[in-house]
Amino acid sequence: MPVFWKKVFLWGGVAFLIYFVAFRPDGAAQVCRSVGGGLMAMAQGMGDFLTGLTT
């Protein structure tokens, strides 16, 4: 993919993110909570796995 299109998609994503946060702050907060919860679950699973390896 040419560099031009990468920049177009990047700036389009940034513009959409700003629009989403500005006009749907509750929805944006819920997305952040969901993503954070998923990351925490993955980190917990990795910690459980590593604990299982050492015991």
C-alpha positions, 0 to 999 in steps of 0.5 A: 500500500502506498504511503499516501493511502496509509496517511489517509487512513491514519488521519481518517481514523484520528478524525473518526476517533475525535468525532466519536469522543466528541459526539458520543462520549458515553459510547466512547467510554464504554468502548474504552472500558471493554477494551481495558477489561479485555486487556486485563483478562489477557494479562490475568490469563498470562499471569496464571499461565506463568504461575502454572509453569513455575509451580 
